[in-house]
Amino acid sequence: PRFSDFAMQGVCFGHMIPSYALPYIKKDIFKEAVEKTPNCTAVVIHKKSRENESSIDEVSEWARDMGLEIIM
């Protein structure tokens, strides 16, 4: 699904990280983004981002470690 589809369902977004930036995101920055988003329960990964498969795997692992749901 597209981000606008989620928004129309009432899903709120905190931080958005563009796919081109994924290879440069470090765990501490990811953790800070999650912690600064009130009531964060999930990470949404857009299918276009899968071009950076290794970065997606890393972010997914961090999200799981923090107890977050991963939505693709």
C-alpha positions in Angstrom: 0.0 0.0 0.0 1.0 3.6 -0.5 1.6 6.0 2.4 -1.5 8.0 1.4 -3.6 4.8 1.7 -2.4 4.3 5.2 -3.1 8.0 6.1 -6.7 7.7 4.8 -7.1 4.8 7.2 -6.2 7.0 10.1 -2.6 5.9 10.4 -0.3 8.7 11.7 3.3 9.0 10.6 6.1 10.3 12.7 9.4 10.2 10.8 9.9 9.4 7.2 13.2 8.2 5.9 13.6 8.3 2.1 14.9 5.2 0.4 18.0 6.9 -0.8 19.0 7.7 2.8 18.5 4.1 4.1 22.2 3.0 3.5 23.3 5.9 5.7 21.0 5.5 8.7 22.7 4.2 11.8 21.0 2.3 14.6 21.3 5.3 17.1 19.6 7.6 14.6 16.8 5.0 13.9 16.3 4.5 17.7 16.2 8.3 18.3 13.5 8.7 15.5 11.4 5.9 17.1 11.8 7.3 20.6 10.8 10.8 19.5 7.6 9.5 17.9 4.9 9.3 20.5 3.2 5.9 20.7 5.3 4.4 17.9 4.1 0.8 17.3 5.2 0.0 13.8 7.6 0.7 10.9 6.2 1.0 7.4 8.6 0.0 4.6 7.4 1.0 1.2 7.9 -1.6 -1.5 10.0 0.8 -3.6 12.5 0.9 -0.8 13.4 -2.8 -1.4 16.0 -1.7 -3.9 18.2 -1.3 -0.7 17.5 -4.9 0.5 20.5 -5.1 2.9 19.5 -1.7 4.5 15.9 -2.9 4.8 17.1 -6.1 6.6 19.1 -4.0 9.0 16.3 -1.6 9.8 13.9 -4.5 10.1 16.1 -6.1 12.7 16.4 -2.9 14.7 12.6 -2.5 14.6 12.1 -6.1 15.8 14.6 -5.6 18.6 12.5 -2.6 19.7 9.3 -4.6 19.6 7.9 -2.8 16.6 5.6 -4.3 14.0 7.0 -4.2 10.4 4.5 -3.4 7.7 5.5 -3.9 4.1 
